[in-house]
Amino acid sequence: MPEKSSMSERSLRQVKEAVLETFAHEDVCVFLFGSRTRGDPGRSSDIGIGILPLHPYDKKS
């Protein structure tokens, strides 16, 4: 598996913190997918995340 760059690690940490803060009081399942999950991201790979509400979700903000 290729070694992750410090910039990639920093980006993943920032996304994780933002998602956890945004959905701190919600019942959701958050998952990572794509090349980052497989461990083969390229320099221009995005961060694929999915957020699945476990109950009806109708928040407008």
DAURLIN-V718740 format. One record per residue. N is the residue number from 0. RES is the residue in one letter. SS is DSSP state (hx for helix, st for strand, lp for the rest). OMEGA is omega in degrees with one decimal (NA if undefined). Layout:
# DAURLIN-V718740
{{N RES SS OMEGA} {N RES SS OMEGA}}
This chain:
# DAURLIN-V718740
{{0 M lp 179.7} {1 P lp 178.8} {2 E lp -179.7} {3 K lp 176.9} {4 S lp 179.0} {5 S hx 178.3} {6 M hx 177.8} {7 S hx 178.2} {8 E hx -179.8} {9 R hx 179.3} {10 S hx 178.8} {11 L hx 177.7} {12 R hx -179.1} {13 Q hx 178.2} {14 V hx 179.3} {15 K hx -179.8} {16 E hx -179.1} {17 A hx 179.9} {18 V hx 179.9} {19 L hx 178.3} {20 E hx -177.3} {21 T hx -174.9} {22 F lp -176.3} {23 A lp -175.3} {24 H lp -179.8} {25 E lp 178.0} {26 D lp -177.6} {27 V st 173.4} {28 C st -178.3} {29 V st 179.8} {30 F st 179.0} {31 L st 178.6} {32 F st 177.6} {33 G lp -173.2} {34 S hx 178.7} {35 R hx 177.8} {36 T hx 179.8} {37 R hx -179.7} {38 G lp 179.8} {39 D lp -179.7} {40 P lp 173.7} {41 G lp -178.8} {42 R lp -176.5} {43 S lp 179.7} {44 S lp 175.7} {45 D lp 177.3} {46 I lp -179.0} {47 G st 177.7} {48 I st 173.6} {49 G st 178.5} {50 I st -176.1} {51 L st 176.6} {52 P st -180.0} {53 L lp 176.5} {54 H lp 176.9} {55 P lp -174.8} {56 Y lp -178.1} {57 D lp -179.3} {58 K lp 178.7} {59 K lp 177.2} {60 S lp NA}}
